[in-house]
Amino acid sequence: LGDREKKDEVYHILKPLLQENIQDDWFFKPLSSDEAALVGAELLITPKQVHIVLELFKYHTLVNKEDANNKKFRIMVKRRLLQENSQEIHSLPTKKAKQDLLMQYVEKSFVQYQKVINKLSAT
């Protein structure tokens, strides 16, 4: 793809987010690996960073709409964290231990997201 075509494709991928419509199921759908790679290449960040930045944006949107504990959003974050930490989580002996560790990762992510939002709000 040419530069203009890449920019158009990235815009097409991210455009629904700009509408901040949390009633739309698309808002809670993570990008595919190919989409994250395309966006990351254009923004010069890794696909993992793309997912985190989009989660941060979505979290900020939900906080502004007083819906930070949105179930769909929590599930989306859990899926990413489970995929990223699957070896560690699946090595634990019990289902409860696996769930507890995953929840620690989720809560840690939300604390980090809130710190970023607070820092950006202060500037």
VOPAGU-2260 file (C-alpha; in pm, 1 decimal, decimal comma):
REM VOPAGU-2260
SITE   aa  ch    i         X         Y         Z
SITE  LEU   A    0       0,0       0,0       0,0
SITE  GLY   A    1     110,0     356,6     -65,7
SITE  ASP   A    2     143,5     613,0     211,9
SITE  ARG   A    3    -194,6     772,8     141,1
SITE  GLU   A    4    -365,9     433,3     123,2
SITE  LYS   A    5    -210,4     332,2     457,0
SITE  LYS   A    6    -328,4     652,7     622,5
SITE  ASP   A    7    -678,3     600,2     481,5
SITE  GLU   A    8    -684,6     241,5     608,1
SITE  VAL   A    9    -568,7     347,7     956,7
SITE  TYR   A   10    -833,9     620,5     963,0
SITE  HIS   A   11   -1098,3     367,3     856,4
SITE  ILE   A   12    -991,0     135,5    1140,3
SITE  LEU   A   13    -992,5     408,9    1406,6
SITE  LYS   A   14   -1285,6     622,8    1285,3
SITE  PRO   A   15   -1556,8     443,4    1488,4
SITE  LEU   A   16   -1359,8     516,8    1806,9
SITE  LEU   A   17   -1371,4     887,4    1739,3
SITE  GLN   A   18   -1748,4     874,4    1772,4
SITE  GLU   A   19   -1709,9     744,1    2130,9
SITE  ASN   A   20   -2037,1     551,2    2103,2
SITE  ILE   A   21   -2022,0     311,5    2397,0
SITE  GLN   A   22   -2360,0     169,0    2296,9
SITE  ASP   A   23   -2199,5      25,8    1984,3
SITE  ASP   A   24   -2053,2    -324,0    2028,1
SITE  TRP   A   25   -1766,7    -219,5    1800,0
SITE  PHE   A   26   -1639,8       7,9    2076,4
SITE  PHE   A   27   -1557,8    -298,9    2285,7
SITE  LYS   A   28   -1408,0    -508,2    2007,4
SITE  PRO   A   29   -1028,3    -520,3    2007,5
SITE  LEU   A   30    -842,8    -468,5    1682,9
SITE  SER   A   31    -733,5    -778,5    1495,5
SITE  SER   A   32    -361,7    -856,9    1486,5
SITE  ASP   A   33    -344,0    -730,5    1127,9
SITE  GLU   A   34    -522,4    -405,4    1214,9
SITE  ALA   A   35    -297,8    -347,5    1517,5
SITE  ALA   A   36      10,5    -412,7    1303,5
SITE  LEU   A   37    -108,6    -167,8    1035,9
SITE  VAL   A   38    -189,5     104,4    1290,2
SITE  GLY   A   39     135,2      37,7    1475,8
SITE  ALA   A   40     342,5      63,0    1158,8
SITE  GLU   A   41     182,2     397,5    1076,8
SITE  LEU   A   42     227,2     533,6    1431,5
SITE  LEU   A   43     570,3     373,0    1479,8
SITE  ILE   A   44     463,4     171,3    1786,1
SITE  THR   A   45     423,9    -200,7    1843,8
SITE  PRO   A   46      89,1    -380,4    1801,6
SITE  LYS   A   47      84,8    -441,1    2179,8
SITE  GLN   A   48     123,7     -68,0    2237,0
SITE  VAL   A   49    -161,5      -4,7    1991,5
SITE  HIS   A   50    -391,0    -229,0    2196,9
SITE  ILE   A   51    -289,4     -58,8    2521,6
SITE  VAL   A   52    -334,6     292,6    2380,1
SITE  LEU   A   53    -679,8     201,6    2249,1
SITE  GLU   A   54    -775,7      47,6    2582,6
SITE  LEU   A   55    -657,3     363,3    2755,6
SITE  PHE   A   56    -865,6     576,7    2518,9
SITE  LYS   A   57   -1170,2     355,3    2576,7
SITE  TYR   A   58   -1116,3     362,5    2953,4
SITE  HIS   A   59   -1095,7     742,5    2945,8
SITE  THR   A   60   -1416,7     757,7    2741,4
SITE  LEU   A   61   -1594,4     528,3    2987,3
SITE  VAL   A   62   -1470,0     727,4    3288,8
SITE  ASN   A   63   -1605,3    1044,8    3130,0
SITE  LYS   A   64   -1939,4     871,9    3079,5
SITE  GLU   A   65   -1927,5     740,7    3439,0
SITE  ASP   A   66   -1915,5     379,2    3321,5
SITE  ALA   A   67   -1555,5     281,1    3405,8
SITE  ASN   A   68   -1659,5     -62,7    3531,3
SITE  ASN   A   69   -1830,8    -150,4    3206,8
SITE  LYS   A   70   -1852,0    -530,0    3182,5
SITE  LYS   A   71   -1777,6    -546,5    2808,9
SITE  PHE   A   72   -1466,5    -334,8    2855,0
SITE  ARG   A   73   -1343,6    -546,9    3145,0
SITE  ILE   A   74   -1389,4    -861,5    2936,8
SITE  MET   A   75   -1196,9    -707,3    2646,3
SITE  VAL   A   76    -905,0    -620,2    2876,0
SITE  LYS   A   77    -915,6    -962,7    3043,6
SITE  ARG   A   78    -890,2   -1137,3    2706,5
SITE  ARG   A   79    -582,6    -937,5    2607,8
SITE  LEU   A   80    -414,3    -994,0    2943,5
SITE  LEU   A   81    -497,5   -1365,4    2940,2
SITE  GLN   A   82    -343,4   -1397,5    2596,2
SITE  GLU   A   83     -31,1   -1202,2    2696,0
SITE  ASN   A   84      17,4   -1392,1    3023,4
SITE  SER   A   85    -124,2   -1730,8    2931,5
SITE  GLN   A   86     184,5   -1935,2    3026,6
SITE  GLU   A   87     204,8   -1785,2    3373,6
SITE  ILE   A   88    -169,6   -1803,6    3436,3
SITE  HIS   A   89    -214,8   -2155,9    3303,2
SITE  SER   A   90      78,5   -2280,9    3509,5
SITE  LEU   A   91    -117,8   -2220,9    3829,3
SITE  PRO   A   92    -275,4   -2528,0    3988,9
SITE  THR   A   93    -634,0   -2413,6    4050,2
SITE  LYS   A   94    -901,3   -2223,6    3862,6
SITE  LYS   A   95    -934,4   -1981,2    4155,4
SITE  ALA   A   96    -560,0   -1905,4    4150,1
SITE  LYS   A   97    -578,4   -1842,3    3774,5
SITE  GLN   A   98    -876,6   -1609,5    3814,7
SITE  ASP   A   99    -712,3   -1423,6    4102,6
SITE  LEU   A  100    -391,7   -1362,2    3906,1
SITE  LEU   A  101    -586,2   -1245,5    3601,3
SITE  MET   A  102    -785,8   -1004,8    3819,6
SITE  GLN   A  103    -459,0    -869,2    3962,7
SITE  TYR   A  104    -343,1    -795,9    3608,9
SITE  VAL   A  105    -675,8    -628,6    3523,3
SITE  GLU   A  106    -675,8    -410,0    3834,1
SITE  LYS   A  107    -310,3    -318,3    3778,9
SITE  SER   A  108    -393,5    -214,0    3421,4
SITE  PHE   A  109    -683,9       2,2    3538,1
SITE  VAL   A  110    -466,5     169,1    3802,6
SITE  GLN   A  111    -204,8     242,0    3536,6
SITE  TYR   A  112    -471,7     377,5    3300,2
SITE  GLN   A  113    -603,4     607,0    3572,6
SITE  LYS   A  114    -251,5     733,2    3648,0
SITE  VAL   A  115    -201,5     822,3    3281,8
SITE  ILE   A  116    -538,1     998,6    3266,8
SITE  ASN   A  117    -461,3    1193,1    3585,4
SITE  LYS   A  118    -119,1    1290,8    3455,6
SITE  LEU   A  119    -258,7    1407,5    3121,3
SITE  SER   A  120    -537,6    1598,4    3294,8
SITE  ALA   A  121    -285,4    1782,9    3509,8
SITE  THR   A  122     -98,2    1919,0    3208,4
